[in-house]
Amino acid sequence: MFDVLIVGGGAAGLSCALVLGSAKKTLYAKDKRIGVITHQKTSDLQNALFNNVLGLTPGTTGASILNDGKTQLSSLYPHVEQIDTEKAKEIIRTEYGFEVVTNKNSYQAKLVVIAVGYTNLITIDGLESYIEPHPRAAKEKNRIWLKNKDHLIEKGLYAAGTLAGWRSQFAIASGSGAQVATDILTLWNDGKHTKVHDKVEV
């Protein structure tokens, strides 16, 4: 049983995983089982070039971020389980949370974060009732979102990034994933608002 399983290894999904992983030093997150399905061959990041993102060296490619992000996660927070050869096919509500069915396995999770792209070709069954036209994309592009309030679709089920209704901008998608992570950390911290970050030792 995962305490949280993230579906999607793009900007939002990896940012969410990094923030959750970094909270292992806290009492409320130290024993949590965190997983991320990183299969992301259709990510918009594959063809992206970044010259306008604070903190990124101009010329950084999205493909390198997809690769380096997974490396960063595994090297800094190896307790976060990466599932990188499977693709989510169905989300099923259960008595204890959710069952996430992939093309190879089935996983149980108390919380699920959906952080895949916002194309109308989404192939994850169980999400149909939440799909609506994207509120911040040109209609002719046929983009979608999962209707939510502050990233929460329903109890225990979150959307992050463009699929949560945000514009397709790297910094926005990353921030959305981080926001979901801090909402989950707050939930684990008995509702006490929290964030997690490191400081330079002086």
Backbone as a printed PyTorch tensor [residue, N CA C, xyz], in Angstrom:
tensor([[[  0.8390,  -1.1930,   0.0000],
         [  0.0000,   0.0000,   0.0000],
         [  0.8770,   1.2470,   0.0000]],

        [[  0.7590,   2.0630,  -1.0440],
         [  1.4390,   3.3530,  -1.0710],
         [  0.6230,   4.3610,  -0.2580]],

        [[  1.3080,   5.2290,   0.4390],
         [  0.6140,   6.3520,   1.0730],
         [  0.2230,   7.3630,   0.0130]],

        [[  1.0640,   7.5090,  -1.0150],
         [  0.7250,   8.3360,  -2.1650],
         [  1.4180,   7.7710,  -3.3910]],

        [[  0.6750,   7.7190,  -4.4880],
         [  1.2210,   7.2760,  -5.7620],
         [  0.9570,   8.3750,  -6.7870]],

        [[  2.0240,   8.8650,  -7.4000],
         [  1.9480,   9.9300,  -8.3960],
         [  1.9640,   9.2870,  -9.7770]],

        [[  1.0480,   9.6900, -10.6300],
         [  0.9940,   9.1770, -11.9920],
         [  1.4860,  10.2730, -12.9270]],

        [[  2.6830,  10.1060, -13.4610],
         [  3.2420,  11.0930, -14.3790],
         [  4.6090,  11.5700, -13.9340]],

        [[  5.5720,  11.5290, -14.8500],
         [  6.9380,  11.9110, -14.5260],
         [  7.4010,  13.1470, -15.2590]],

        [[  6.4890,  14.0800, -15.5290],
         [  6.8610,  15.3440, -16.1380],
         [  7.1620,  16.3860, -15.0780]],

        [[  7.0200,  17.6590, -15.4410],
         [  7.3570,  18.7550, -14.5240],
         [  6.5700,  18.6720, -13.2210]],

        [[  5.2560,  18.4970, -13.3100],
         [  4.4130,  18.4810, -12.1110],
         [  4.6480,  17.2320, -11.2730]],

        [[  4.6970,  16.0710, -11.9290],
         [  4.8590,  14.8280, -11.1950],
         [  6.1860,  14.7170, -10.4810]],

        [[  7.2840,  15.0690, -11.1690],
         [  8.5980,  14.9870, -10.5490],
         [  8.7630,  16.0360,  -9.4530]],

        [[  8.2130,  17.2290,  -9.6510],
         [  8.2850,  18.2540,  -8.6030],
         [  7.5490,  17.7980,  -7.3560]],

        [[  6.3840,  17.1960,  -7.5540],
         [  5.6090,  16.6810,  -6.4320],
         [  6.4080,  15.6060,  -5.6940]],

        [[  7.0200,  14.6950,  -6.4490],
         [  7.7930,  13.6140,  -5.8460],
         [  9.0060,  14.1370,  -5.0850]],

        [[  9.6840,  15.1400,  -5.6350],
         [ 10.8660,  15.7050,  -4.9800],
         [ 10.5130,  16.3560,  -3.6470]],

        [[  9.4350,  17.1210,  -3.6340],
         [  9.0410,  17.7890,  -2.3930],
         [  8.6020,  16.7660,  -1.3500]],

        [[  7.8010,  15.7910,  -1.7620],
         [  7.3800,  14.7490,  -0.8160],
         [  8.5800,  13.9570,  -0.3180]],

        [[  9.4860,  13.6190,  -1.2230],
         [ 10.6700,  12.8600,  -0.8310],
         [ 11.5450,  13.5980,   0.1500]],

        [[ 11.6240,  14.9090,  -0.0100],
         [ 12.4920,  15.7080,   0.8520],
         [ 11.9610,  15.8340,   2.2700]],

        [[ 10.7140,  15.4010,   2.4920],
         [ 10.0990,  15.5270,   3.8210],
         [ 10.3700,  14.3310,   4.7190]],

        [[ 11.1870,  13.3850,   4.2560],
         [ 11.4330,  12.1710,   5.0330],
         [ 12.0060,  12.4680,   6.4190]],

        [[ 12.6850,  13.6070,   6.5610],
         [ 13.2900,  13.9570,   7.8430],
         [ 12.2510,  14.4000,   8.8740]],

        [[ 11.0140,  14.6180,   8.4590],
         [  9.9740,  15.0670,   9.3860],
         [  9.2810,  13.8740,  10.0280]],

        [[  8.7270,  14.0780,  11.2120],
         [  8.0370,  13.0100,  11.9230],
         [  6.7970,  12.5360,  11.1740]],

        [[  6.0940,  13.4550,  10.5270],
         [  4.8280,  13.0940,   9.9020],
         [  4.9950,  12.4240,   8.5320]],

        [[  6.1970,  12.4500,   7.9510],
         [  6.3910,  11.8500,   6.6340],
         [  7.4640,  10.7710,   6.6030]],

        [[  8.1430,  10.5460,   7.7120],
         [  9.3230,   9.6700,   7.6930],
         [  9.0110,   8.2240,   7.3210]],

        [[  7.8000,   7.7650,   7.6200],
         [  7.4620,   6.3710,   7.3500],
         [  6.5020,   6.2090,   6.1710]],

        [[  6.2960,   7.2730,   5.4220],
         [  5.3460,   7.2140,   4.3170],
         [  5.9660,   6.5380,   3.0990]],

        [[  5.1690,   5.7190,   2.4450],
         [  5.6070,   5.0640,   1.2130],
         [  5.1280,   5.8880,   0.0230]],

        [[  6.0810,   6.3740,  -0.7560],
         [  5.8050,   7.2860,  -1.8710],
         [  6.2530,   6.6290,  -3.1700]],

        [[  5.4240,   6.7030,  -4.1870],
         [  5.7870,   6.1480,  -5.4780],
         [  5.4110,   7.0880,  -6.6040]],

        [[  6.0950,   6.9530,  -7.7410],
         [  5.7790,   7.7610,  -8.9170],
         [  5.9380,   6.9010, -10.1640]],

        [[  4.8910,   6.8890, -10.9740],
         [  4.9450,   6.2040, -12.2640],
         [  5.4990,   7.2100, -13.2660]],

        [[  6.7350,   7.0090, -13.6750],
         [  7.4480,   8.0340, -14.4530],
         [  7.4000,   7.8160, -15.9550]],

        [[  6.6790,   6.8100, -16.4040],
         [  6.5720,   6.5850, -17.8440],
         [  6.0060,   7.8470, -18.4980]],

        [[  6.7600,   8.4820, -19.3590],
         [  6.3730,   9.7980, -19.8410],
         [  6.8340,  10.0330, -21.2770]],

        [[  6.6850,   9.0390, -22.1280],
         [  7.1770,   9.1630, -23.5010],
         [  6.4500,  10.2340, -24.2970]],

        [[  5.2400,  10.6020, -23.8930],
         [  4.4780,  11.5880, -24.6450],
         [  4.5050,  12.9650, -23.9890]],

        [[  5.3790,  13.1790, -23.0150],
         [  5.4430,  14.4590, -22.3230],
         [  5.8020,  15.5880, -23.2760]],

        [[  5.1510,  16.7510, -23.0950],
         [  5.4810,  17.9290, -23.8920],
         [  6.9130,  18.3910, -23.6390]],

        [[  7.5000,  17.9360, -22.5360],
         [  8.8760,  18.3290, -22.2320],
         [  9.8810,  17.7370, -23.2230]],

        [[  9.5140,  16.6830, -23.9020],
         [ 10.4400,  16.0160, -24.8170],
         [ 11.0340,  16.9760, -25.8450]],

        [[ 10.2290,  17.9320, -26.2960],
         [ 10.6690,  18.8390, -27.3590],
         [ 10.8680,  20.2720, -26.8730]],

        [[ 10.8690,  20.4810, -25.5630],
         [ 10.9420,  21.8420, -25.0240],
         [ 12.3860,  22.3540, -24.9360]],

        [[ 12.5380,  23.6610, -25.0960],
         [ 13.8150,  24.3500, -24.9110],
         [ 13.5500,  25.5230, -23.9800]],

        [[ 14.3410,  25.6340, -22.8960],
         [ 14.0670,  26.6450, -21.8820],
         [ 15.1410,  27.7350, -21.8520]],

        [[ 14.6930,  28.9450, -22.1430],
         [ 15.5550,  30.1150, -22.0240],
         [ 14.9840,  31.1250, -21.0350]],

        [[ 13.7540,  30.9070, -20.5940],
         [ 13.0670,  31.9120, -19.7810],
         [ 12.6250,  31.4010, -18.4210]],

        [[ 13.3290,  30.3860, -17.8920],
         [ 12.9540,  29.8200, -16.5960],
         [ 14.0020,  30.1850, -15.5520]],

        [[ 13.5770,  30.8390, -14.4990],
         [ 14.4780,  31.2410, -13.4270],
         [ 15.2040,  30.0280, -12.8570]],

        [[ 16.5230,  30.1030, -12.7950],
         [ 17.3100,  29.0360, -12.1950],
         [ 17.8180,  27.9940, -13.1710]],

        [[ 17.2590,  27.9640, -14.3810],
         [ 17.7320,  27.0200, -15.3870],
         [ 18.6920,  27.7180, -16.3450]],

        [[ 19.7830,  27.0690, -16.6720],
         [ 20.7280,  27.6250, -17.6350],
         [ 20.0480,  27.7230, -18.9930]],

        [[ 20.0880,  28.9140, -19.6380],
         [ 19.4900,  29.0390, -20.9630],
         [ 20.0020,  27.9460, -21.8990]],

        [[ 19.1030,  27.3750, -22.6670],
         [ 19.4540,  26.2780, -23.5460],
         [ 19.1570,  24.9090, -22.9660]],

        [[ 18.7230,  24.8750, -21.7070],
         [ 18.3500,  23.6020, -21.0930],
         [ 17.1700,  23.0020, -21.8570]],

        [[ 17.2410,  21.7230, -22.1350],
         [ 16.1580,  21.0630, -22.8610],
         [ 15.2220,  20.3210, -21.9100]],

        [[ 13.9940,  20.1780, -22.3580],
         [ 13.0350,  19.4220, -21.5710],
         [ 13.4210,  17.9620, -21.4490]],

        [[ 13.9980,  17.4080, -22.5070],
         [ 14.4180,  16.0060, -22.4650],
         [ 15.4520,  15.7730, -21.3730]],

        [[ 16.3830,  16.7440, -21.2080],
         [ 17.4030,  16.5940, -20.1640],
         [ 16.7770,  16.7120, -18.7770]],

        [[ 15.7450,  17.5460, -18.6460],
         [ 15.0720,  17.6880, -17.3530],
         [ 14.3520,  16.3880, -16.9850]],

        [[ 13.7010,  15.7580, -17.9650],
         [ 13.0310,  14.4820, -17.7020],
         [ 14.0250,  13.4500, -17.1940]],

        [[ 15.1830,  13.3870, -17.8260],
         [ 16.2010,  12.4160, -17.4410],
         [ 16.8690,  12.7970, -16.1230]],

        [[ 17.3250,  14.0620, -16.0290],
         [ 18.0410,  14.5130, -14.8340],
         [ 17.1260,  14.5520, -13.6130]],

        [[ 15.8350,  14.8300, -13.8420],
         [ 14.8990,  14.8810, -12.7250],
         [ 14.7480,  13.5380, -12.0550]],

        [[ 14.6870,  12.4820, -12.8490],
         [ 14.5890,  11.1320, -12.2780],
         [ 15.8810,  10.7590, -11.5500]],

        [[ 17.0130,  11.2020, -12.1100],
         [ 18.2950,  10.9420, -11.4490],
         [ 18.3850,  11.6980, -10.1370]],

        [[ 17.9560,  12.9530, -10.1460],
         [ 17.9540,  13.7740,  -8.9290],
         [ 17.0970,  13.1190,  -7.8470]],

        [[ 15.9330,  12.6340,  -8.2410],
         [ 15.0230,  12.0020,  -7.2850],
         [ 15.6350,  10.7340,  -6.6960]],

        [[ 16.2290,   9.9020,  -7.5410],
         [ 16.7870,   8.6410,  -7.0500],
         [ 18.0410,   8.8400,  -6.2090]],

        [[ 18.8310,   9.8720,  -6.5240],
         [ 20.0670,  10.0840,  -5.7700],
         [ 19.8110,  10.7700,  -4.4350]],

        [[ 18.8990,  11.7300,  -4.4000],
         [ 18.6150,  12.4540,  -3.1590],
         [ 17.6050,  11.7400,  -2.2730]],

        [[ 16.6010,  11.1430,  -2.8890],
         [ 15.5020,  10.5440,  -2.1280],
         [ 15.2040,   9.1430,  -2.6650]],

        [[ 16.1400,   8.2100,  -2.4640],
         [ 15.9800,   6.8590,  -3.0240],
         [ 14.7970,   6.0940,  -2.4400]],

        [[ 14.2510,   6.5690,  -1.3240],
         [ 13.0850,   5.8940,  -0.7440],
         [ 11.8230,   6.1200,  -1.5770]],

        [[ 11.8410,   7.1140,  -2.4750],
         [ 10.7100,   7.3170,  -3.3830],
         [ 10.8320,   6.2950,  -4.5080]],

        [[  9.8550,   5.4270,  -4.6240],
         [  9.9080,   4.3320,  -5.6000],
         [  9.5160,   4.8300,  -6.9890]],

        [[ 10.4180,   4.6580,  -7.9450],
         [ 10.1410,   5.0360,  -9.3230],
         [  9.7180,   3.8120, -10.1360]],

        [[  8.5800,   3.9320, -10.7740],
         [  8.0560,   2.8710, -11.6350],
         [  8.1330,   3.4170, -13.0540]],

        [[  9.1930,   3.0540, -13.7780],
         [  9.4410,   3.7500, -15.0370],
         [  9.2380,   2.9260, -16.2990]],

        [[  8.7100,   1.7350, -16.1690],
         [  8.4480,   0.9390, -17.3680],
         [  6.9760,   0.5510, -17.4800]],

        [[  6.1280,   1.2710, -16.7400],
         [  4.7000,   0.9650, -16.7420],
         [  3.8840,   2.2200, -17.0100]],

        [[  2.6960,   2.0050, -17.5070],
         [  1.7990,   3.1070, -17.8410],
         [  0.4510,   2.8790, -17.1640]],

        [[ -0.0440,   3.8840, -16.4550],
         [ -1.3280,   3.7530, -15.7700],
         [ -2.4560,   3.6030, -16.7850]],

        [[ -3.3290,   2.6290, -16.5310],
         [ -4.4530,   2.3670, -17.4400],
         [ -5.8120,   2.6240, -16.8040]],

        [[ -5.8760,   2.5140, -15.4430],
         [ -7.1720,   2.6680, -14.7850],
         [ -6.9790,   3.0670, -13.3290]],

        [[ -7.8820,   3.9230, -12.8420],
         [ -7.9210,   4.3200, -11.4340],
         [ -9.2590,   3.8580, -10.8750]],

        [[ -9.2100,   3.0660,  -9.8050],
         [-10.4320,   2.5110,  -9.2190],
         [-10.5130,   2.9090,  -7.7490]],

        [[-11.6360,   3.4770,  -7.3480],
         [-11.8660,   3.8100,  -5.9410],
         [-12.0850,   2.5170,  -5.1560]],

        [[-11.3990,   2.3960,  -4.0100],
         [-11.5440,   1.2150,  -3.1640],
         [-11.9220,   1.6440,  -1.7510]],

        [[-12.1210,   0.6580,  -0.9010],
         [-12.4840,   0.9350,   0.4910],
         [-11.3780,   1.7060,   1.2060]],

        [[-10.1240,   1.4750,   0.8210],
         [ -8.9920,   2.0720,   1.5280],
         [ -8.3110,   3.1950,   0.7560]],

        [[ -8.8260,   3.5240,  -0.4000],
         [ -8.2150,   4.5730,  -1.2040],
         [ -8.4350,   4.3060,  -2.6750]],

        [[ -7.3560,   3.8790,  -3.3660],
         [ -7.4540,   3.6610,  -4.8000],
         [ -6.6160,   2.4590,  -5.2300]],

        [[ -7.0460,   1.8720,  -6.3340],
         [ -6.2300,   0.8830,  -7.0260],
         [ -5.8040,   1.5070,  -8.3440]],

        [[ -4.5030,   1.5080,  -8.5960],
         [ -3.9740,   2.0280,  -9.8480],
         [ -3.5110,   0.8320, -10.6720]],

        [[ -4.1850,   0.6180, -11.7870],
         [ -3.8920,  -0.5150, -12.6490],
         [ -3.0110,  -0.0310, -13.8070]],

        [[ -1.8710,  -0.6860, -14.0030],
         [ -0.9860,  -0.3490, -15.1090],
         [ -1.0560,  -1.4500, -16.1680]],

        [[ -0.2630,  -1.2920, -17.2100],
         [ -0.2180,  -2.3100, -18.2490],
         [  0.4900,  -3.5840, -17.7860]],

        [[  1.0820,  -3.5440, -16.5770],
         [  1.8150,  -4.7070, -16.0840],
         [  1.4200,  -5.1410, -14.6760]],

        [[  0.9710,  -4.1970, -13.8470],
         [  0.7250,  -4.4940, -12.4340],
         [ -0.4800,  -3.7370, -11.9130]],

        [[ -0.7460,  -3.9410, -10.6210],
         [ -1.7970,  -3.2120,  -9.9320],
         [ -1.2510,  -2.7710,  -8.5800]],

        [[ -1.5190,  -1.5040,  -8.2170],
         [ -0.9800,  -0.9380,  -6.9800],
         [ -2.1080,  -0.3460,  -6.1430]],

        [[ -1.9840,  -0.4800,  -4.8300],
         [ -2.9300,   0.1200,  -3.8940],
         [ -2.3220,   1.4150,  -3.3500]],

        [[ -3.1230,   2.4530,  -3.2240],
         [ -2.6280,   3.7370,  -2.7210],
         [ -3.7170,   4.4550,  -1.9410]],

        [[ -3.3210,   5.0790,  -0.8430],
         [ -4.2730,   5.8690,  -0.0600],
         [ -4.6110,   7.1730,  -0.7780]],

        [[ -3.5900,   7.7700,  -1.4060],
         [ -3.7470,   9.0110,  -2.1570],
         [ -3.1660,   8.8170,  -3.5480]],

        [[ -3.7660,   9.4700,  -4.5500],
         [ -3.2540,   9.4120,  -5.9140],
         [ -3.1930,  10.8280,  -6.4820]],

        [[ -2.0740,  11.1320,  -7.1540],
         [ -1.8950,  12.4090,  -7.8450],
         [ -1.8030,  12.1170,  -9.3370]],

        [[ -2.6970,  12.7130, -10.1270],
         [ -2.6580,  12.5530, -11.5780],
         [ -1.9260,  13.7610, -12.1620]],

        [[ -0.7700,  13.5140, -12.7670],
         [  0.0700,  14.5990, -13.2710],
         [  0.5560,  14.3080, -14.6840]],

        [[ -0.3500,  13.7890, -15.5160],
         [ -0.0060,  13.5370, -16.9100],
         [ -0.3970,  14.7510, -17.7460]],

        [[ -0.0680,  14.7120, -19.0350],
         [ -0.3750,  15.8370, -19.9100],
         [ -1.8620,  16.0560, -20.1030]],

        [[ -2.1980,  17.2010, -20.7070],
         [ -3.6030,  17.5930, -20.7980],
         [ -4.2070,  17.3520, -22.1800]],

        [[ -3.6650,  16.3750, -22.8910],
         [ -4.2410,  16.0240, -24.1850],
         [ -5.5630,  15.2880, -24.0210]],

        [[ -6.4500,  15.4640, -24.9940],
         [ -7.7510,  14.7770, -24.9150],
         [ -7.6320,  13.3000, -25.2780]],

        [[ -6.4160,  12.8400, -25.5260],
         [ -6.1800,  11.4270, -25.8100],
         [ -5.8520,  10.6470, -24.5320]],

        [[ -6.1080,  11.2200, -23.3780],
         [ -5.8260,  10.5630, -22.1060],
         [ -6.4920,   9.1860, -22.0930]],

        [[ -5.7350,   8.1860, -21.6400],
         [ -6.2170,   6.7990, -21.7270],
         [ -6.3280,   6.1260, -20.3610]],

        [[ -6.5420,   6.9040, -19.3160],
         [ -6.6860,   6.3400, -17.9760],
         [ -8.1790,   6.2170, -17.6490]],

        [[ -8.6630,   4.9890, -17.6110],
         [-10.0700,   4.7650, -17.2840],
         [-10.3360,   5.1330, -15.8290]],

        [[-11.5700,   5.5290, -15.5540],
         [-11.9630,   5.8820, -14.2010],
         [-11.9650,   7.3730, -13.9450]],

        [[-11.4560,   8.1500, -14.9160],
         [-11.3830,   9.6030, -14.7540],
         [-12.4040,  10.3350, -15.6350]],

        [[-13.1890,   9.5900, -16.3980],
         [-14.0610,  10.1880, -17.4080],
         [-15.0130,  11.2430, -16.8390]],

        [[-15.5430,  11.0040, -15.6630],
         [-16.5540,  11.9170, -15.1130],
         [-15.9730,  13.2680, -14.7030]],

        [[-14.6460,  13.3770, -14.6290],
         [-14.0070,  14.6340, -14.2160],
         [-13.4820,  15.4440, -15.4000]],

        [[-13.5000,  14.8670, -16.5950],
         [-12.8930,  15.5080, -17.7620],
         [-13.7930,  16.6050, -18.3160]],

        [[-13.2050,  17.7870, -18.5040],
         [-13.8940,  18.9260, -19.1060],
         [-12.9160,  19.6550, -20.0140]],

        [[-13.4160,  20.5160, -20.9310],
         [-12.5050,  21.3090, -21.7610],
         [-11.6120,  22.1870, -20.8780]],

        [[-10.3510,  22.3040, -21.2670],
         [ -9.3840,  23.0550, -20.4700],
         [ -9.7500,  24.5390, -20.4420]],

        [[ -9.7900,  25.1610, -19.2470],
         [-10.2130,  26.5650, -19.1430],
         [ -9.1600,  27.5850, -19.5780]],

        [[ -7.9100,  27.1470, -19.7620],
         [ -6.8430,  28.0970, -20.0990],
         [ -6.0670,  27.6850, -21.3460]],

        [[ -6.7450,  27.0250, -22.2630],
         [ -6.1090,  26.6240, -23.5200],
         [ -7.0420,  26.9650, -24.6790]],

        [[ -6.4450,  27.2040, -25.8420],
         [ -7.2430,  27.5050, -27.0280],
         [ -8.1640,  26.3360, -27.3480]],

        [[ -9.4250,  26.6410, -27.6390],
         [-10.4280,  25.6050, -27.8600],
         [-10.0430,  24.6600, -28.9880]],

        [[ -9.4040,  25.2080, -30.0320],
         [ -9.0720,  24.3720, -31.1840],
         [ -8.0070,  23.3140, -30.8750]],

        [[ -7.3200,  23.4440, -29.7480],
         [ -6.3120,  22.4560, -29.3740],
         [ -6.9020,  21.2470, -28.6490]],

        [[ -8.1900,  21.3430, -28.2970],
         [ -8.8890,  20.2180, -27.6590],
         [ -8.1880,  19.7130, -26.3990]],

        [[ -7.7100,  20.6440, -25.5780],
         [ -7.0650,  20.2570, -24.3250],
         [ -8.1160,  20.0590, -23.2410]],

        [[ -7.7690,  19.2500, -22.2430],
         [ -8.7220,  18.9350, -21.1800],
         [ -8.1240,  19.2360, -19.8070]],

        [[ -8.9810,  19.2420, -18.8030],
         [ -8.5260,  19.2560, -17.4180],
         [ -9.4130,  18.3140, -16.6260]],

        [[ -8.9470,  17.9450, -15.4470],
         [ -9.7590,  17.1730, -14.5200],
         [-10.3370,  18.1720, -13.5250]],

        [[-11.6260,  18.3630, -13.5630],
         [-12.2590,  19.3830, -12.7390],
         [-11.8860,  19.1850, -11.2780]],

        [[-11.4050,  20.2580, -10.6590],
         [-10.9190,  20.1700,  -9.2890],
         [-11.0670,  21.5130,  -8.6000]],

        [[-10.8710,  21.5040,  -7.3000],
         [-10.8250,  22.7450,  -6.5340],
         [ -9.5070,  22.7590,  -5.7790]],

        [[ -8.6360,  23.7080,  -6.1190],
         [ -7.3030,  23.7770,  -5.5030],
         [ -6.5770,  22.4410,  -5.6160]],

        [[ -6.6310,  21.8360,  -6.7920],
         [ -5.9680,  20.5840,  -7.1380],
         [ -6.6970,  19.3300,  -6.6550]],

        [[ -7.6470,  19.4620,  -5.7590],
         [ -8.3410,  18.2940,  -5.2150],
         [ -9.5550,  17.9610,  -6.0850]],

        [[ -9.5220,  16.7750,  -6.6920],
         [-10.6320,  16.3090,  -7.5320],
         [-11.7460,  15.7590,  -6.6550]],

        [[-11.3750,  14.8680,  -5.7770],
         [-12.2580,  14.3280,  -4.7520],
         [-11.3530,  13.8500,  -3.6250]],

        [[-11.9060,  13.4280,  -2.5330],
         [-11.0970,  13.0320,  -1.3940],
         [-10.0370,  12.0130,  -1.8060]],

        [[ -8.7800,  12.3750,  -1.5770],
         [ -7.6730,  11.4820,  -1.8450],
         [ -7.1540,  11.4880,  -3.2670]],

        [[ -7.8370,  12.1970,  -4.1670],
         [ -7.4540,  12.2070,  -5.5800],
         [ -7.1470,  13.6310,  -6.0280]],

        [[ -5.9210,  13.8410,  -6.5010],
         [ -5.4430,  15.1710,  -6.8790],
         [ -5.0730,  15.2210,  -8.3540]],

        [[ -5.1760,  16.4240,  -8.9300],
         [ -4.6290,  16.7010, -10.2590],
         [ -3.5090,  17.7130, -10.0880]],

        [[ -2.4880,  17.6230, -10.9510],
         [ -1.3740,  18.5690, -10.8720],
         [ -0.9180,  18.9510, -12.2710]],

        [[ -0.4020,  20.1630, -12.4030],
         [  0.1200,  20.6280, -13.6810],
         [ -0.9750,  21.0660, -14.6390]],

        [[ -0.7370,  20.8930, -15.9300],
         [ -1.7050,  21.3310, -16.9360],
         [ -3.0410,  20.6150, -16.7840]],

        [[ -3.0170,  19.3750, -16.3340],
         [ -4.2550,  18.6150, -16.1770],
         [ -5.1120,  19.1550, -15.0320]],

        [[ -4.5090,  19.9810, -14.1720],
         [ -5.2580,  20.6170, -13.0820],
         [ -5.8950,  21.9340, -13.5340]],

        [[ -5.6680,  22.3010, -14.8100],
         [ -6.2780,  23.5160, -15.3410],
         [ -5.3180,  24.6680, -15.5310]],

        [[ -4.0200,  24.4380, -15.2900],
         [ -3.0360,  25.5060, -15.4350],
         [ -2.4990,  25.5680, -16.8520]],

        [[ -1.9050,  26.7070, -17.1920],
         [ -1.3440,  26.8760, -18.5290],
         [ -0.0900,  26.0220, -18.6950]],

        [[  0.2010,  25.7230, -19.9480],
         [  1.3520,  24.8830, -20.2720],
         [  2.6300,  25.7160, -20.2400]],

        [[  3.0850,  25.9870, -19.0410],
         [  4.3200,  26.7300, -18.7990],
         [  5.0950,  25.9430, -17.7520]],

        [[  6.3720,  25.6750, -18.0250],
         [  7.1460,  24.7900, -17.1670],
         [  7.1120,  25.2100, -15.7020]],

        [[  7.3680,  26.4870, -15.4280],
         [  7.4240,  26.9580, -14.0450],
         [  6.0730,  26.8100, -13.3520]],

        [[  4.9950,  26.9930, -14.1050],
         [  3.6600,  26.8700, -13.5260],
         [  3.3600,  25.4090, -13.1870]],

        [[  3.6840,  24.5130, -14.1140],
         [  3.4430,  23.0900, -13.8780],
         [  4.2670,  22.5730, -12.6980]],

        [[  5.5280,  22.9960, -12.6230],
         [  6.3860,  22.5820, -11.5050],
         [  5.8120,  23.0760, -10.1820]],

        [[  5.3830,  24.3380, -10.1680],
         [  4.8060,  24.8970,  -8.9490],
         [  3.5260,  24.2070,  -8.5420]],

        [[  2.7370,  23.8040,  -9.5220],
         [  1.5070,  23.0810,  -9.2280],
         [  1.8110,  21.7530,  -8.5370]],

        [[  2.8140,  21.0440,  -9.0380],
         [  3.2010,  19.7810,  -8.4020],
         [  3.6970,  19.9790,  -6.9870]],

        [[  4.4740,  21.0420,  -6.7740],
         [  4.9730,  21.3550,  -5.4330],
         [  3.8280,  21.7290,  -4.4990]],

        [[  2.8290,  22.4450,  -5.0300],
         [  1.6660,  22.8250,  -4.2160],
         [  0.9070,  21.5860,  -3.7450]],

        [[  0.6890,  20.6490,  -4.6520],
         [  0.0070,  19.4060,  -4.2740],
         [  0.8010,  18.6790,  -3.1940]],

        [[  2.1310,  18.6400,  -3.3530],
         [  2.9680,  17.9720,  -2.3550],
         [  2.8030,  18.6030,  -0.9770]],

        [[  2.8020,  19.9310,  -0.9060],
         [  2.6630,  20.5810,   0.4040],
         [  1.2520,  20.4060,   0.9600]],

        [[  0.2590,  20.2890,   0.0920],
         [ -1.1000,  19.9880,   0.5740],
         [ -1.1410,  18.5900,   1.1980]],

        [[ -0.4570,  17.6430,   0.5750],
         [ -0.4080,  16.2820,   1.1180],
         [  0.3790,  16.2550,   2.4250]],

        [[  1.4860,  16.9840,   2.4730],
         [  2.2620,  17.0580,   3.7140],
         [  1.4370,  17.6790,   4.8340]],

        [[  0.6400,  18.6840,   4.4990],
         [ -0.2430,  19.3040,   5.4850],
         [ -1.2680,  18.2860,   5.9870]],

        [[ -1.8020,  17.4770,   5.0760],
         [ -2.7400,  16.4120,   5.4610],
         [ -2.0680,  15.4360,   6.4170]],

        [[ -0.8520,  15.0290,   6.0960],
         [ -0.1160,  14.1010,   6.9590],
         [  0.2470,  14.7290,   8.3000]],

        [[  0.3510,  16.0610,   8.3220],
         [  0.7070,  16.7860,   9.5430],
         [ -0.5390,  17.2040,  10.3170]],

        [[ -1.5730,  16.3840,  10.2140],
         [ -2.8310,  16.6240,  10.9450],
         [ -3.4460,  17.9790,  10.6440]],

        [[ -3.3140,  18.4250,   9.3910],
         [ -3.9500,  19.6660,   8.9760],
         [ -3.1910,  20.9360,   9.3090]],

        [[ -2.0280,  20.7960,   9.9190],
         [ -1.2100,  21.9720,  10.2310],
         [ -0.4000,  22.3460,   8.9950]],

        [[ -0.6160,  23.5650,   8.4970],
         [  0.0340,  23.9900,   7.2570],
         [  1.5450,  23.8200,   7.3560]],

        [[  2.1050,  23.2480,   6.2930],
         [  3.5300,  22.9530,   6.3260],
         [  4.1560,  23.0980,   4.9570]],

        [[  5.4610,  23.2500,   4.9510],
         [  6.2720,  23.2270,   3.7360],
         [  7.6000,  22.6220,   4.1480]],

        [[  8.4070,  22.2750,   3.1840],
         [  9.6850,  21.6550,   3.5290],
         [ 10.7570,  22.1590,   2.5600]],

        [[ 11.8610,  22.6230,   3.1160],
         [ 12.9780,  23.0600,   2.2920],
         [ 14.2410,  23.0280,   3.1470]],

        [[ 15.3720,  23.0360,   2.4690],
         [ 16.6620,  23.0160,   3.1620],
         [ 17.2260,  24.4310,   3.2560]],

        [[ 18.1910,  24.5970,   4.1690],
         [ 18.8460,  25.8950,   4.3350],
         [ 20.3590,  25.7130,   4.3030]],

        [[ 21.0160,  26.7430,   3.8400],
         [ 22.4680,  26.7360,   3.8280],
         [ 22.9690,  26.8350,   5.2670]],

        [[ 23.8500,  25.9290,   5.6460],
         [ 24.4080,  25.9660,   6.9950],
         [ 25.4580,  27.0560,   7.0780]],

        [[ 25.3660,  27.8760,   8.1310],
         [ 26.3600,  28.9650,   8.3360],
         [ 27.0920,  28.7610,   9.6510]]])
